[in-house]
Amino acid sequence: MIPSLNVVFVTDRSPRHQQDALAVAPPQCRVVMLRHPDRATLSAALADADVLVSERAGEVDAGLIAAAPRLRLIQRLGSMTYDIDLEAARRAGVAVSAWPVVGCVMVAEHMVMQMLALARRLPESVAIAHAAQDWGLAARRTDENVFAYNWSGRTHLTGIWDAAVGILGFGEIGAELARRLRGFMPAAVRYHKRRRLPAAVEAELGITYAPPDEIVTSSDFLCVLLPYMAETDLLLNAATFAAMKPGSFVVHCGSGSVLDEAALAAAVASGHVGGAALDTFEWEPLRPDNPLLKVAQDPVHNVLLTPHTGAAGGRMGGRESDWANIRALLAGEPLRYRVV
């Protein structure tokens, strides 16, 4: 048993997310929360740290590890450790663990569902099945020789296999999405983020770096995972949607206000964009005057709207899991998801 721990918690996330994490910290922890600190600030904070929590990304090199003589654990909240010097941690006797972010995994799964729903025109297909019309055909009991394949004559049904997928905003959710898309190979997955990933990580995830304009113009599925900031406010607009391939799809689980919903609704209604699936919106809860609602009400437009449930609601379990390995360290128990 360890009576207490000094924890430095480094994050790029907003104060609201920080407070959610702090609210469930073990009482034995003295926590210093730092939002994208400069190197000098972080190095000074690490002088008496027992644990460094690094949320989703952030370089932890040999110099920072050397600045923390008491350090026992580097806890990455997320699945990628390419920016942590694992060999330096090993030499210093510091454990490193990569804890999967369940909410990010759930959102990635939700996006695969959205992609498949659009490709198979699910809103229209479900409406047809529920209507139970005969379509001029006499219904017969099915057996191995009797069936009415595609009795409504649907066309333009496709899939993810061999599609061009573009991901704008590639953080932890993007990585989890890329992992799930590997099962749909030879789909080509391009991504863009502010700082390109190392070649080894790109190879591991099966992704190729590309500028945003190329992703917009070349993708069959444009997957939007951009965070909100001044530079991304309504970044995806009418010009963006006009530049997309005719019939391509928009899949959106990024910050709601990065996308011009009226422009997207118009692009879908015109038929240029083949469909759109959104889980996040500029105004939440969804307002009745949202322009996407009108096009979604006609299943032929292939629009799927979900009420910000991509992270699976209560299954996220709050932020308690962020501290699971710290609790294990306090109790003298084995660490989970350890990489060093």
For each residue, the residues with C-beta under 8 A, 3 or more apart:
1: 330 331 332
2: 5 28 329 330 331 332
3: 28
4: 28 29 30
5: 2 26 28 29 30 50 51 326 329 330
6: 29 30 32 48 49 50 51 70
7: 25 29 30 31 32 49 50 51 52 53 326
8: 31 32 34 42 45 46 49 51 52 53
9: 18 21 22 31 32 33 34 53 55
10: 34 36 37 42 52 53 54 55 58
11: 17 18 21 33 34 35 36 55 56
12: 35 36 55 56 57 58
13: 17 18 35 55
14: 17 18
15: 18 19 35
16: 19 20
17: 11 13 14 20 21
18: 9 11 13 14 15 21 22 33 35
19: 15 16 22 23
20: 16 17 23 24 318 319
21: 9 11 17 18 24 25 33 55 319 322
22: 9 18 19 25 31 33
23: 19 20 319
24: 20 21 318 319 320 322 323
25: 7 21 22 29 31 323
26: 5 29 323 326 327 330
27:
28: 2 3 4 5 330
29: 4 5 6 7 25 26 51 323 326
30: 4 5 6 7
31: 7 8 9 22 25
32: 6 7 8 9 45 49
33: 9 11 18 21 22
34: 8 9 10 11 37 41 42 45
35: 11 12 13 15 18
36: 10 11 12 58
37: 10 34 41 42 45
38: 41 42
39: 42 43 64
40: 43 44
41: 34 37 38 44 45
42: 8 10 34 37 38 39 45 46 64
43: 39 40 46 47 63 64 67
44: 40 41 47
45: 8 32 34 37 41 42 49
46: 8 42 43 49 52 64 67 68 71
47: 43 44 67 68 69
48: 6 70
49: 6 7 8 32 45 46 52 68 70 71
50: 5 6 7 70 71 72 73
51: 5 6 7 8 29 71 72 73 74 75 326 329
52: 7 8 10 46 49 60 68 71 73 74 75
53: 7 8 9 10 75 77 322 326
54: 10 57 58 60 74 75 76 77 84
55: 9 10 11 12 13 21 58 77 78
56: 11 12 76 77 78 101 171 172
57: 12 54 78 80 83 171 172
58: 10 12 36 54 55 83
59: 64 83 84
60: 52 54 64 65 74 83 84 85 89
61: 64 65 85 88
62: 65 66 85 88
63: 43 66 67
64: 39 42 43 46 59 60 61 67 68
65: 60 61 62 68 71 74 85 88 89 92 94
66: 62 63 69 88 92
67: 43 46 47 63 64
68: 46 47 49 52 64 65 71 94
69: 47 66
70: 6 48 49 50
71: 46 49 50 51 52 65 68 74 92 94
72: 50 51 94 95 329
73: 50 51 52 94 95 96 97 325 326 329 335
74: 51 52 54 60 65 71 84 89 94 95 96 97
75: 51 52 53 54 97 99 325 326
76: 54 56 80 81 84 96 97 98 99
77: 53 54 55 56 99 101 322
78: 55 56 57 98 99 100 101 104 172 175
79: 98 100 101 172 175 176
80: 57 76 83 98 172 175 201
81: 76 84 86 96 98 339
82: 197 198 200 201
83: 57 58 59 60 80
84: 54 59 60 74 76 81 89 96
85: 60 61 62 65 88 89
86: 81 89 90 96 339 340
87: 90 91
88: 61 62 65 66 85 91 92
89: 60 65 74 84 85 86 92 94 95 96 340
90: 86 87 93 94 340
91: 87 88
92: 65 66 71 88 89
93: 90
94: 65 68 71 72 73 74 89 90 340
95: 72 73 74 89 335 338 340
96: 73 74 76 81 84 86 89 338 339 340
97: 73 74 75 76 325 335 336 337 338 339
98: 76 78 79 80 81 337 339
99: 75 76 77 78 321 322 324 325 336 337
100: 78 79 104 105 337
101: 56 77 78 79 104 105 172
102: 105 106 312 315 316 317 321
103: 106 107 311 312 316
104: 78 100 101 107 108 172 173 176 311
105: 100 101 102 108 109 176
106: 102 103 109 110 310 311 312 315 316
107: 103 104 110 111 173 176 253 279 310 311
108: 104 105 111 112 173 176 177 179 180
109: 105 106 112 113 180
110: 106 107 113 114 253 279 306 309 310 311 312
111: 107 108 114 115 173 177 223 251 253 310
112: 108 109 115 116 160 177 180 181
113: 109 110 116 117
114: 110 111 117 118 251 253 277 279 304 306
115: 111 112 118 119 160 165 221 223 249 251 277
116: 112 113 119 120 122 159 160
117: 113 114 120 122 123 277 304
118: 114 115 121 122 221 249 251 274 275 276 277 302 304
119: 115 116 157 158 159 160 163 249
120: 116 117 125 157 158 159
121: 118 124 125 154 156 157 275 302
122: 116 117 118 125 126 304
123: 117 126 127 296 299 301 302 303 304
124: 121 127 128 154 299 300 302
125: 120 121 122 128 129 154
126: 122 123 129 130 299
127: 123 124 130 131 299
128: 124 125 131 133 152 154 299
129: 125 126 132
130: 126 127
131: 127 128
132: 129
133: 128
134: 137 138 139
135: 151 152 153
136:
137: 134 148 151
138: 134
139: 134 148
140: 146 148
141: 146
142: 146 147 148
143: 146
144:
145:
146: 140 141 142 143
147: 142
148: 137 139 140 142 151
149:
150: 153 154
151: 135 137 148
152: 128 135
153: 135 150
154: 121 124 125 128 150 157
155:
156: 121 247 274
157: 119 120 121 154
158: 119 120 163 220
159: 116 119 120 163 184
160: 112 115 116 119 163 165 181 184 187 221
161: 184 185 186 187
162: 186 187
163: 119 158 159 160 184 187 188 220 221
164: 187 188 190 218 219 220 221
165: 115 160 181 187 188 189 190 219 220 221 223
166: 189 190 191 192 210 215 216 218 219 221 222 223
167: 170 174 177 178 189 190 191 192 207 215 223 225
168: 191 192 212 215 216 222 223 224 225 226 236 254
169: 174 192 193 224 225 226 227 254
170: 167 174 175 178 191 192 193 197 207 225
171: 56 57 174 175 193 225 227
172: 56 57 78 79 80 101 104 175 176
173: 104 107 108 111 176 177 225 253
174: 167 169 170 171 177 178 191 193 223 225
175: 78 79 80 170 171 172 178 179 205
176: 79 104 105 107 108 172 173 179 180
177: 108 111 112 167 173 174 180 181 223 225
178: 167 170 174 175 181 182 189 191 205 206 207
179: 108 175 176 182 205
180: 108 109 112 176 177 183
181: 112 160 165 177 178 184 185 187 189 206
182: 178 179 185 205 206
183: 180
184: 159 160 161 163 181 187
185: 161 181 182 206
186: 161 162
187: 160 161 162 163 164 165 181 184
188: 163 164 165 208
189: 165 166 167 178 181 205 206 207 208
190: 164 165 166 167 207 208 209 210 214 215 218 219
191: 166 167 168 170 174 178 207 208 209 210 215
192: 166 167 168 169 170 209 210 211 212 215
193: 169 170 171 174 196 197
194:
195:
196: 193 209
197: 82 170 193 201 202 205 207 209
198: 82 201 202
199: 202 203
200: 82 203 204
201: 80 82 197 198 204 205
202: 197 198 199 205 207 208 209
203: 199 200 206
204: 200 201
205: 175 178 179 182 189 197 201 202
206: 178 181 182 185 189 203
207: 167 170 178 189 190 191 197 202
208: 188 189 190 191 202
209: 190 191 192 196 197 202
210: 166 190 191 192 214 215 218
211: 192 214 215
212: 168 192 215 216
213: 216 217 243
214: 190 210 211 217 218
215: 166 167 168 190 191 192 210 211 212 218 219 222
216: 166 168 212 213 219 222 240 243 244
217: 213 214 243 244 245
218: 164 166 190 210 214 215 245
219: 164 165 166 190 215 216 222 223 244 245 248
220: 158 163 164 165 245 248 249
221: 115 118 160 163 164 165 166 248 249 251
222: 166 168 215 216 219 244 248 249 250 251
223: 111 115 165 166 167 168 174 177 219 251 252 253
224: 168 169 236 250 251 252 253 254 258 259
225: 167 168 169 170 171 173 174 177 253 254
226: 168 169 232 235 236 254 255 258
227: 169 171 232 254 255 258
228: 232 233 255 256 257 258
229: 232 233
230: 233
231: 235
232: 226 227 228 229 235 255 258
233: 228 229 230 257 258
234: 237 257 258 259 260
235: 226 231 232 240 258 259
236: 168 224 226 240 241 258 259 260 263 264
237: 234 240 241 260 263
238: 241 242 260 263 266 267
239: 242 243
240: 216 235 236 237 243 244 263
241: 236 237 238 244 250 263 264 266 267 272 273
242: 238 239 267 272
243: 213 216 217 239 240
244: 216 217 219 222 240 241 248 250 267 272 273
245: 217 218 219 220 248
246: 271 272 274
247: 156 272 273 274
248: 219 220 221 222 244 245 273 274
249: 115 118 119 220 221 222 273 274 275 276 277
250: 222 224 241 244 259 264 273 275 276 277 278
251: 111 114 115 118 221 222 223 224 276 277
252: 223 224 259 276 277 278 279 280
253: 107 110 111 114 173 223 224 225 278 279 280 310
254: 168 169 224 225 226 227 258 259 280
255: 226 227 228 232 258 280
256: 228 259 280 281 282 283 284
257: 228 233 234 282
258: 224 226 227 228 232 233 234 235 236 254 255
259: 224 234 235 236 250 252 254 256 264 278 282
260: 234 236 237 238 263 264
261: 264 265 278 281 282 290 291 292
262: 265 266 291
263: 236 237 238 240 241 260 266 267
264: 236 241 250 259 260 261 267 268 273 276 292
265: 261 262 268 269 291 292 294 295
266: 238 241 262 263 269 270 291
267: 238 241 242 244 263 264 270 272 273
268: 264 265 271 272 273 274 275 276 292 295 301 302 303
269: 265 266 295 301
270: 266 267 273
271: 246 268 274
272: 241 242 244 246 247 267 268
273: 241 244 247 248 249 250 264 267 268 270 276
274: 118 156 246 247 248 249 268 271 302
275: 118 121 249 250 268 301 302 303 304
276: 118 249 250 251 252 264 268 273 292 302 303 304
277: 114 115 117 118 249 250 251 252 303 304 305 306
278: 250 252 253 259 261 281 292 304 305 306
279: 107 110 114 252 253 305 306 307 308 309 310
280: 252 253 254 255 256 284 308 310
281: 256 261 278 284 286 290 292 308
282: 256 257 259 261
283: 256 286 287 290
284: 256 280 281 308
285: 307
286: 281 283 290 293 305 307
287: 283 290
288: 293
289: 293
290: 261 281 283 286 287 293
291: 261 262 265 266 294 295
292: 261 264 265 268 276 278 281 295 296 303 305
293: 286 288 289 290 296 297 305
294: 265 291 297 298
295: 265 268 269 291 292 298 301 303
296: 123 292 293 301 303 304 305
297: 293 294
298: 294 295 301
299: 123 124 126 127 128 302
300: 124
301: 123 268 269 275 295 296 298
302: 118 121 123 124 268 274 275 276 299
303: 123 268 275 276 277 292 295 296
304: 114 117 118 122 123 275 276 277 278 296
305: 277 278 279 286 292 293 296
306: 110 114 277 278 279 309 310
307: 279 285 286
308: 279 280 281 284
309: 110 279 306 312 313
310: 106 107 110 111 253 279 280 306
311: 103 104 106 107 110 315 316
312: 102 103 106 110 309 315 316
313: 309 316
314: 317
315: 102 106 311 312
316: 102 103 106 311 312 313
317: 102 314 320 321
318: 20 24
319: 20 21 23 24 322 323
320: 24 317 323 324
321: 99 102 317 324
322: 21 24 53 77 99 319
323: 24 25 26 29 319 320 326 327
324: 99 320 321 327 328 336
325: 73 75 97 99 328 329 335 336 337
326: 5 7 26 29 51 53 73 75 323 329 330
327: 26 323 324 330 331 333
328: 324 325 331 333 334 335 336
329: 2 5 51 72 73 325 326 332 333 335
330: 1 2 5 26 28 326 327
331: 1 2 327 328
332: 1 2 329
333: 327 328 329
334: 328
335: 73 95 97 325 328 329 338
336: 97 99 324 325 328
337: 97 98 99 100 325
338: 95 96 97 335
339: 81 86 96 97 98
340: 86 89 90 94 95 96
